[in-house]
Amino acid sequence: MNQDHIALAECAANGDADARLTVNQMAHPMIRYQTQSFCKRFCKENRALFICTLDDAWASASKGTDLCEWGNGSYGWMLDDLTKPQRLHRFEGREGAGLNHYFYAIANSQPFYERWKDWRFGRKVHVPTYIQTLNPKAAQLFLALRASDPLPLISQKIGESLEKTETLCHQMIALLTQKNRLHLLNPEKTISLTTEECKQEGPEDEIAQEKDLPFFDESPESREEKQKIRKAWARLTTLEQYILEALLIEEQDASDILAALKKLKLVIKKGVHPEKTNRQQLYYFKRKSLAKLADFMEKA
């Protein structure tokens, strides 16, 4: 199967229509799953304004409303990213990895998620709220560090002395390290481990490469744990998933989440109107959702 997949990837990369169709079909399940996951994470008020093309039960908009463009757009972006010729040419099937393993590893990588966010938000890089509160110039500093600008240039950009700029840089890096988010400063290009050398994908080398690690390198226990989490996660309600993602994964500020609940008229405590919902009730809802998730995992 391994050699068959290598030949298939090469044919698809060279433009063979039948091979391309087969490769697209192999990538479809992963793209479908990740599109729903990513899109719902940042859907926010869109579900109240448009009809979702990914999940009929997700949208709360009335019939006759326009279809949301983000679902199909996201699917197209992921299909292009996973199956573009440059990526298929890099596939070598090492250690018995098939194309489906290859797609799985890429689609579950942090660089893939960051590239998707760059596309989703018009190639704007998200600056975490906790970074922005460090200093009025923190957002500029964050973007400059991500672009690997030299310290004197950063100092000039933010209009601060070299000494103060260096201090701010150290504070920011320390905070990101503390929150285990130092990878946010990585530029888009990383190293591919499926080739002997790092190869450029274009003359301007703008297209990111990521560490294409086949998922079977995980221990069986780790893989089983992830499967349990996915199954348990799917049993949570959409609202529970949204609250946990917003608070724990995206680290959004509670006030922003409360504002979204109010705007979408979502109730997290029976008998309490969204406008009356407070932080204490939000955090209690989070704790209940986590306990529910843990219970589902134990029974999985």
N, C-alpha and C positions, 0 to 999 in steps of 0.2 A: 504493500500500500504506500509505503514511504516514497519509493521511486516513482510510482504512478502519480503521486501528488506533486513531486518535483517537476515531472514532465508536464502535468496539467497546468501548473503555475507558469511554466515557461511558455507554453502555447497561448495561454490567456494573456500573458504580458506582451506577446508578439502579435496580438490582435485576432486570434482565432475565435470566431463567434460562438461556436459550440462550447469550447473550453471556457470562454468568458461567462457564458450562461451557467455552467456547472459551478464555477468559482463563486459567482454571485449567489447561487442557491446555497452553497456551503456557508457563506458569510451571513445569510439572511437571519437565522435564529439569534445570533449574537447581536446583530444590528438592531433587530426588533426589540430585544430585551433592553439593551443599553439606551436606545432612543426613548423608550417609555420611561426608564429610570431617570435619565438626565432631564428630559423635557418636563416631567412632573415636578422635579426638584425646583425648577425655576419658572414654573407656570404662573404662579401667583394669581393676579386678577384676570389673566387670559381666559381661564376656564369659565369665568362669569360673562365674558364678552364674546367668545367664539365657540364653535363646535369642534371638539377634539377629533382628529382623524385617526388617533391611535387607540383610544379607549372610549367607547360610547358611554360607559357609566361614569366617566371622569368629568365631563363637561356639565356645568349647571346652567349654561345659556339656553334660552328658549329656542324652539324650532323656528327655522327661517333665518336664523343668524348665520353670518358668514362662517366658512370653515377656517380653522386656525392653520396658518401657513408653516408654523414651526415644526410640526411633526414630520411632514413630508420633506421639508427642507433639511431637517436633522438626519433623516434616513439617507437622503442623497449624499449629504456630506460624509457620513460614516462609510457608506458604500465606496465612495471615491477614495477616502483615506485608507481603508483596509485593502482595497483591491487594485490600487493604481499600479501601473507597470513597474515603477521603480521598486515598490515593496515586494511584488511578486518575484522580481528578479533576485531579490535578496534572500528569498526563502531557500534554505538548503536542507531542511528536514533532518537536522542533527539529532542524534540520540533517539531516532524513531519518531520525531515529531511530525504529525500530519498538518495539512493546511488548517483544519479546524482548530488544532491546538495553537497554531501560529496566530490565527485571528483572535482566539480567546485571550492569549497573553497580551496582545496589543490593545484590545478593547478594554481590558481590565487594568491597564497601566496608567499611572498618574500623568505622563506626558500626553496621552490620548485625551484624557479628561480635560487637561489644561488647553489643548488645541481646540477641543470642541467648545469650550467656554469663550475662547478668543473669537471663534466663528460666530457663536450665538450672540455675543454682545458687541458685534462689529469690530472684532480684533482688539477690543479694549481689555486690558488686564485688570482683574478685580483686585482692589487694594483692601485687605481686611479692615474692619472697623477698628479693631484694637490697635492697628498700626496707625490709622489716621488720627487717633486721639493722642499719640505720642507728641506730636508737634504740628503746627499749621503747615509746615513744609514736608511733612512725613510722606505724603502720597508721591510728591515729586522725587523725593529721595528713594523711595521704594522702587519706582520705575527706572530710575537711573542706575540703581544697584543691579536690577534685573537685566538691564542692557549692558552691564559690565563696563560702565563709564569709569574713567580714572577719577580719583579723588579730587584733583584740582578742578576738573570740569564739573563735577557734582557741586562743589563749593560755589562755583560761578553760577550754576543753574538755579540754586536755591537762595543765592544772595547771602550766604553766611561765611564766616571765617573758616579757614582750613581746619583749625583746631576744633571748632564747634561742630563742623560737618563730620569730622572723624568720630567725635563723641556720639553724635546722633546715629551714625552707622553702627557703632558698637552696641548701642542700646537696642536698635532695631534687630540686629542679628541675634542678640541675647534673647530678646522676646520671642522671636521666631523659633529659636532653638528650644526654648522652654515649652512652647506650644507644639513642638514637633512639626513645624511647618516651614523649615528652612528650605525645603525644595521649591517653595514659591518664588525664590530668587533665581532659580535655574533658568538660563536662556532656553529657547525652544529646541535647539539642537542638542541631542544627546548621542550616546554611542550605541550602535547596533552590535549585539553579540553573536549574530548569526553569520557574520562574514569575518574573514581573516583580518581585514583592515577596515577602517572607517572610510566609507565612500561618500562622496558628495552626490546629492540627488539632482543638482542643477548648477548652472554657472554661478548663480548668486547664493547657492547653498542656503535657501530660505526655508526649505521644507524640513520639518523636524524628523529626526530618527529617534527611536526609543529602544530600550533594552528589551529585545524580543525573546523573553525567556519562556520556554514551553512549560505549561502548567503542571505537567507530570513530575517536574522537579520538586513539587510540594510533597510533603509527607502525606500518606493516606489519612492520617488523623486530621491534619490541617484541612484537607479537601473535604472530609466528612463534616468537619465543623462548619465550613463555609456553606455546604449544602443544607445543613440544619438551619443556619441563619437565614438563608434565602427562603426556605419553606416556612419558617416561623414568621419572617417579615411579610410574606404574602398574605398571611392570615390576619395581619393588623388592618384596621380600617385606613382609608385614604387620609383621614384627618390625623390619625396617630402617626402614620408614616411621615406626613408633612411636618408635624411638630418635632419629631425626633431628628429628622434630617436638618431642619432649620436650626435647632438648638445645638445638636451634637456634631453634625457633619459640617454644615456651613458656618456654624458659630455666629449666627445672626443675633443681633441685639434683641432682647425680649420686647422692647418697645416697638420695634419694626414688625415683629410677629403679631403683637396685639393689634397694631394698626391694620395688618392684612386680614386678621380675623374679623375685625370690625367692618372693613370694606366689603368682605365677601359674605358677611352675616353668618359666620360659622360659630356654632355653640360648642364649647368644650365642657360646660357644666350645666346639667339640666336645671332649667328655671332661671338661669342667669343670662341676660341679654348680652350679645357680643360687646356692646359699648360699655357694659359694666364689668367685663372680665378684667382681672388684674394679674399682676406678676405671680402672686402666690398661687392663684388658681392654675395659671399656665404651668408652673413648675410642678404642681401636684399632678396635673394631667400627664406631664412628662414622666414622672416617677411611676404612675400607674401603667403607662404605656410600656416602660422598660420592664416592669414586673410581669406584664402580660407577655412580652416578647420572651423573657426568660422562661416563663411557664410553657410557652409553645415549644421552645427549644428543648426543654427537658422531656417533653412528651413526643418529640419528633423521632 
